[in-house]
Structure formats: C-alpha cells, structure tokens
Amino acid sequence: MKKIFFKKLAVLAIISLLYACSSNQERSYDETFAKDTHGLDLLTGQFSRNIDQIWGVNELLVASRKDYVKYTDSYYTRSHISFEEGQINIETLADLNRLHNAIVHTLLMGSDAKGIDLFASGDVPISSRPFLVGQVVNNFGQPIRDLNTANNFASYLIQNRLKKRKLSNGRAVQFVSIQMIANHVNVRARAYLPFVRKASRQYGIDESLILGIMQTESSFNPYAISYANALGLMQVVPHSAGRDVFKMKGLSGQPSKNYLFDPAKNVDAGVSYLWLLRNEYLAGIENPTSMRYAMISAYNSGAGAVLRVFNPDKDQAIYQINRMQPEQVYRILTTAHPSSQARNYLLKVDKAQQSYRRVR
C-alpha cells in the first residue's frame, strides 16, 4: 500500500511556503507559487497525532491530489483510493463488522465533496448515485449501484480476499484490496465532460487541454486536496488563482472550500484562470502552440516564473518567445525551467492532452 510520510510532506510544505514568501516580484502577472499554510497546519495538528498514536510511526496516510483517504471508527478504520493507480485498500484495526461497513460506504460514496472533512473520523454518506459506479465491479463483473449489491460484495471480499499485516507497534491490521477496471480514468473523465464543454465554450479554451490538466492535477478525483491547499478537480488555490478569478468575475474575496469542491464551479474557476493566463498574464505571445505551452507551464508555476525562464523583463521575454519556434519554447520550458516539477508538468499535460483530442 502506498504510504505518505509525515516528515516528507511537512518538508515539502515548508519549502513551498518559503519559496512563496521569498518571491514577491512582478505580482501583477506572477502567482509566485503562492501556498497556504492551512495544509501544513492540518498535517501538524491533532489529525496526525491521532494516526501516530493508533497506527504507529510511518503509518500516516492522508488525502492528497490523487488519493482519497477517509478514517472512520475513531481513526481505527480507513479507506484509501488511489485514483492514479486504480487501487482501493480498506483496512481496520477493529473488527470485521467495521471493515464491512467501511467497504460499503466507500463503494457507495457520492461525488460531492462539499461538507466532507477528510481530516476527521466519520463515514461518508451513502449516495443514490455512487461515484465509483462504472469504475469498480463485483465478483460477478457487475457494477455496484445499491446497498444490497455493496453488502454482498463486502461479504464476499471478507470471506475470500481478506488479508492481514502487522504494524510496527504490534497491532494487527485486517484489510481487503479492490482493483478498479482498466479504463477507470476515462470513466471519471466522461463524468465531467458536460462541465468541461460548457467552460470550453464560454472561455474559448480547448476541451482537450482542460481534460489534460484535470488528469494531471487530480486524476479526476473530486475530493482532491494538496499540502498547498489546492482544491478539487483542477487544484485551484483559493487565495492566489482563486482570488484572481473572483476579481475577474467582479467578486470580492476568494472562493471557499465548498465552492471549489463543487465540480462545476471548480472547472469554471480552473478554466477562468487559463483564460487569464492567455489573455492577461501571458498576453502578447503570438504563436498559439507556444502560448499553449506557456499556459500549461504557468498553470503549475505561475506566469512570471515561466517568462523569467526567457528573460527577467516581461516584455523582453515575450519578444524572445515570439522569435522562437514552438518546439524551441517547449524544449526550453521542459529543460531550463528552474522547477523540476514545472518541467515535468508540461511533459505530462501535453501527453495527457493528446489522448483527449478525440474525446466526444
């Protein structure tokens, strides 16, 4: 099972925070990797202490961009969905009845993350429209849509696929693993196509680009949250990109957690930010392919960071980009950007976008 270690996450959050605090130049067009300390507070608070006390050292497992993690039974049971790997693991330190309950609630959870606290113990409500329908099948190869089917499958898993492991603190864990279907990512992508197409028409941003960014950011996990407090399908940071989008829309302040956990609003906010990148922060780049590369990179690292790869002066940077072929711009952004994350991000989104160019 994939483990997320507390110390590593804390260091990442601190580094990101220090970077944001040290980069105060050209804020009119630079997001400067703005980070929110809220994510760090969550990891260093009572939540992590609860996990350490119950599960032991190096057993902290938390929700992230592409991982849904939910604790129940006062943190003695937990469900983990890796949306990138297509793997579901549900484990308990309690009895098998608790494990059965967690399996059912996980299989039948909805897609609405509003009001769900992933950093507290408690069951997610059972939905009449389960999010995992079409992504998971039971032992008969059937979709799991209702309580009866979920209960039967949970019983089957416990009777036939139950596994055990020992923690470093000596406690025994009982768990089951469920493999999602091969094309689970495409199933989730299609669920959000109506929102993507609406935003694409409204802002003039290509559908395939939106889908490519969504896949790279969250693997279409509606519960996605990062250590930087980026939220939802398109991983919008409320106080930076979110604030810019609200200003563009004539709204004050910044989007709330519930606002960004609404899939339709999250997609709209993410695509609005792409519009801002194209029409304001990166305005002047003439070649549409070069613009696309710059937009993708800027969605991850900020427009100012992208332009400074070419020249410290914004106007000179755009002038240099316009003198280059798109292939040169791509090569520079994937090799010379100071952030390895940004370099890899452009590679990933460009590859993902290609796979969505024929989506209907």
C-alpha positions in Angstrom: 0.0 0.0 0.0 1.2 3.5 -0.9 2.3 5.4 2.2 2.6 9.1 2.6 5.2 10.0 5.3 4.5 13.0 7.5 8.0 14.3 7.6 8.4 14.3 3.8 5.1 16.2 3.4 6.0 18.7 6.1 9.3 19.5 4.5 7.7 19.9 1.1 5.1 22.3 2.5 7.8 24.3 4.3 9.9 24.6 1.2 6.9 25.7 -0.9 6.0 28.2 1.8 9.5 29.7 1.9 9.6 29.9 -1.9 6.3 31.8 -2.0 7.5 34.2 0.8 10.8 34.9 -1.0 9.3 35.6 -4.4 7.5 39.0 -4.3 8.4 40.4 -7.7 6.0 41.1 -10.5 2.9 40.0 -8.7 0.7 41.7 -11.3 1.3 38.6 -13.5 3.0 36.1 -11.3 1.3 33.6 -9.0 4.7 33.1 -7.3 3.9 29.5 -6.2 1.5 31.0 -3.6 0.9 28.5 -0.9 -1.4 28.3 2.0 -0.2 27.2 5.4 -3.6 25.6 6.1 -2.4 22.3 4.6 0.7 22.3 6.9 -1.5 23.1 9.9 -3.6 20.1 9.1 -0.7 17.8 8.9 0.9 19.0 12.1 -2.2 19.1 14.2 -4.4 16.7 16.1 -5.1 14.7 13.0 -1.5 13.4 12.6 -1.2 12.8 16.3 -4.3 10.6 16.3 -2.9 8.5 13.5 0.6 8.2 15.1 -1.0 7.1 18.4 -3.2 4.5 16.8 -1.4 3.2 13.7 2.2 4.0 14.8 5.2 5.8 13.2 5.4 6.0 9.4 1.7 4.9 9.0 0.3 8.4 8.4 -1.9 8.1 5.3 -3.7 11.3 4.2 -5.8 12.6 1.4 -4.0 14.2 -1.5 -4.4 15.2 -5.1 -4.9 11.7 -6.4 -5.6 9.8 -3.2 -8.9 9.7 -1.3 -8.3 8.7 2.3 -11.1 8.6 4.9 -10.9 7.5 8.5 -13.8 6.1 10.5 -14.4 4.4 13.9 -12.3 7.0 15.8 -9.5 6.5 13.3 -9.3 2.7 13.7 -10.6 2.1 10.2 -9.6 3.8 6.9 -10.3 3.7 3.2 -7.8 4.6 0.6 -8.5 5.0 -3.1 -5.5 5.7 -5.4 -7.1 7.3 -8.4 -3.8 7.2 -10.3 -3.0 3.5 -9.7 -6.7 2.3 -9.8 -6.4 0.6 -6.4 -8.7 0.6 -3.4 -7.5 -0.6 0.0 -9.8 -0.7 3.0 -8.3 -1.7 6.4 -9.2 -1.8 10.0 -7.7 -2.3 13.5 -11.2 -3.0 14.7 -13.5 -6.0 14.0 -14.7 -7.3 10.6 -18.1 -5.6 11.0 -16.3 -2.3 10.9 -14.4 -3.4 7.8 -17.6 -4.4 6.2 -19.2 -1.1 6.9 -16.2 0.8 5.5 -16.3 -1.2 2.3 -20.0 -0.5 1.7 -19.6 3.3 2.4 -16.6 3.5 0.2 -18.3 1.7 -2.7 -21.4 3.8 -2.4 -19.9 7.2 -1.6 -21.1 10.1 -3.8 -19.1 12.6 -5.9 -20.0 15.6 -3.7 -17.0 16.5 -1.5 -18.7 19.6 0.0 -19.1 19.3 3.7 -16.9 16.2 3.9 -14.0 16.6 6.3 -11.3 14.3 5.1 -9.2 15.1 8.2 -11.8 13.9 10.7 -13.2 10.5 11.6 -16.6 9.6 10.3 -18.5 7.8 7.5 -19.1 9.5 4.2 -22.8 9.3 3.4 -24.1 6.6 1.1 -25.3 8.1 -2.2 -28.1 7.1 -4.5 -25.6 7.9 -7.4 -22.3 6.3 -6.3 -19.2 7.9 -7.7 -17.4 4.6 -8.3 -20.2 3.1 -10.5 -18.5 2.0 -13.7 -15.1 2.1 -12.1 -15.4 -1.0 -9.9 -17.3 -4.3 -10.5 -18.2 -7.0 -8.0 -17.1 -10.7 -8.2 -19.7 -11.3 -10.9 -18.4 -8.4 -13.0 -21.4 -6.3 -12.2 -21.5 -2.6 -11.3 -22.2 -1.7 -7.7 -25.1 0.7 -7.6 -27.1 -0.1 -4.5 -26.9 -1.2 -0.9 -27.7 -4.8 -1.5 -25.0 -5.3 -4.1 -22.5 -3.5 -2.0 -23.3 -5.6 1.1 -23.0 -8.8 -0.8 -19.7 -7.8 -2.4 -18.3 -6.7 1.0 -19.2 -10.1 2.4 -17.5 -11.8 -0.5 -14.3 -9.8 -0.1 -14.1 -10.5 3.6 -14.7 -14.2 3.1 -12.5 -14.7 0.2 -9.9 -11.9 -0.1 -9.2 -10.9 3.5 -5.5 -10.1 4.2 -3.6 -9.3 7.4 -0.5 -7.4 8.2 1.4 -6.4 11.3 2.2 -2.8 12.3 5.4 -1.7 13.8 3.6 -1.1 17.1 2.5 -4.7 17.1 -1.2 -4.2 16.2 -2.8 -6.4 13.6 -4.5 -4.9 10.5 -7.2 -6.7 8.5 -7.7 -5.4 5.0 -9.1 -6.0 1.5 -7.9 -4.7 -1.8 -10.1 -3.9 -4.8 -8.7 -3.4 -8.3 -10.5 -0.8 -10.4 -11.3 -1.5 -14.0 -8.7 -0.9 -16.7 -10.2 2.4 -18.1 -11.3 3.9 -14.8 -9.6 7.2 -15.6 -11.7 7.6 -18.8 -14.9 6.7 -16.9 -14.2 9.6 -14.5 -13.3 12.0 -17.3 -16.5 11.4 -19.1 -18.5 12.2 -15.9 -17.2 15.7 -16.0 -17.4 16.3 -19.8 -20.6 18.5 -19.5 -18.8 20.9 -17.2 -15.7 20.9 -19.4 -17.6 21.6 -22.6 -19.6 24.4 -21.0 -16.4 26.1 -19.8 -14.6 25.4 -23.1 -17.4 27.3 -25.0 -17.5 30.1 -22.5 -13.8 30.9 -22.3 -12.6 29.6 -25.7 -10.2 27.0 -24.1 -9.7 23.7 -25.9 -11.6 20.8 -24.2 -8.5 18.5 -24.5 -6.3 21.0 -22.7 -8.8 21.2 -19.8 -9.0 17.4 -19.6 -5.3 17.1 -19.8 -4.8 19.5 -16.9 -7.5 17.8 -14.8 -6.0 14.4 -15.3 -2.5 15.7 -14.4 -3.8 17.7 -11.4 -6.2 15.2 -9.8 -6.8 12.2 -12.0 -10.4 13.4 -11.8 -10.6 13.0 -8.0 -13.4 15.3 -6.8 -12.0 15.1 -3.3 -8.5 16.2 -4.3 -6.6 18.4 -1.9 -2.9 19.1 -1.7 -0.5 20.2 1.0 -0.6 23.6 -0.6 -4.4 23.7 0.0 -5.1 23.5 -3.7 -8.6 22.1 -4.0 -10.8 20.0 -6.3 -10.6 18.6 -9.8 -8.4 21.4 -11.2 -6.5 22.1 -8.0 -7.3 25.7 -7.6 -5.5 27.5 -4.7 -8.2 29.8 -3.2 -6.0 32.8 -2.2 -4.0 33.0 -5.4 -5.6 31.7 -8.6 -9.0 31.7 -6.9 -8.7 35.3 -5.8 -7.6 36.3 -9.4 -10.6 34.5 -10.8 -13.0 36.1 -8.4 -11.6 39.6 -9.2 -12.1 38.8 -13.0 -15.7 37.9 -12.3 -16.3 41.1 -10.2 -16.5 39.2 -7.0 -14.7 40.1 -3.8 -12.5 37.8 -1.7 -11.7 34.3 -2.7 -13.6 31.1 -3.3 -14.4 28.9 -0.2 -13.6 25.3 0.2 -17.2 24.3 -0.5 -17.2 26.5 -3.7 -14.1 24.7 -5.0 -15.4 21.3 -4.1 -18.3 21.8 -6.4 -17.2 20.2 -9.6 -18.9 22.6 -11.9 -17.6 25.7 -10.1 -14.1 24.1 -9.8 -13.9 23.5 -13.5 -15.2 27.0 -14.2 -12.6 28.5 -11.9 -9.7 26.5 -13.4 -10.7 27.4 -16.9 -11.2 31.0 -16.0 -7.6 31.0 -14.7 -6.4 29.6 -18.0 -8.3 32.4 -19.7 -6.5 34.9 -17.5 -3.1 33.3 -18.4 -3.8 33.6 -22.1 -5.4 37.0 -22.2 -3.7 38.9 -19.5 -0.6 37.4 -17.8 0.9 35.9 -21.0 -0.7 38.3 -23.5 1.5 39.1 -26.4 2.7 35.5 -27.2 1.7 35.2 -30.9 2.0 31.6 -31.8 -1.0 29.6 -30.4 1.2 26.5 -29.8 3.8 28.5 -28.0 1.0 30.1 -26.0 -0.4 26.7 -25.1 3.0 25.5 -23.8 3.4 28.7 -21.8 -0.1 28.4 -20.3 0.4 24.8 -19.3 3.7 25.6 -17.5 2.2 28.8 -16.0 -0.8 26.9 -14.6 1.7 25.0 -12.5 4.4 27.5 -11.6 2.9 31.0 -12.3 3.2 33.1 -15.4 6.1 35.2 -14.0 8.2 32.1 -13.4 7.6 31.0 -17.0 8.5 34.3 -18.5 11.7 34.6 -16.4 13.0 31.4 -18.0 13.4 33.5 -21.1 14.2 37.0 -19.7 13.8 38.8 -16.4 11.8 41.5 -18.2 8.3 40.5 -19.1 8.2 42.4 -22.5 11.6 41.0 -23.5 10.6 37.5 -22.5 7.5 37.7 -24.8 9.6 39.2 -27.6 12.1 36.3 -27.3 9.3 33.7 -27.2 7.8 35.2 -30.4 11.2 34.8 -32.2 11.3 31.1 -31.4 9.6 28.1 -33.0 7.1 26.4 -30.7 9.4 23.3 -30.5 12.1 25.6 -29.1 9.7 27.0 -26.5 8.7 23.5 -25.5 12.3 22.3 -25.2 13.3 25.3 -23.1 10.4 25.0 -20.7 11.0 21.3 -20.2 14.7 21.6 -19.7 15.6 25.1 -18.4 12.7 25.9 -16.1 14.2 26.1 -12.6 11.5 23.9 -11.1 11.7 20.2 -11.9 8.0 19.9 -11.1 7.2 22.5 -13.7 9.4 20.8 -16.3 7.7 17.5 -15.8 4.2 19.1 -15.6 4.4 20.4 -19.1 5.5 16.9 -20.3 2.6 15.2 -18.5 -0.1 17.6 -19.5 1.0 17.7 -23.2 0.9 13.9 -23.3 -2.5 13.7 -21.5 -4.0 16.4 -23.8 -3.1 14.3 -26.9 -5.1 11.4 -25.5 -8.2 13.6 -25.2 -8.1 15.3 -28.6 -10.7 12.8 -30.0 -13.0 12.7 -26.9 -16.6 13.1 -27.9 
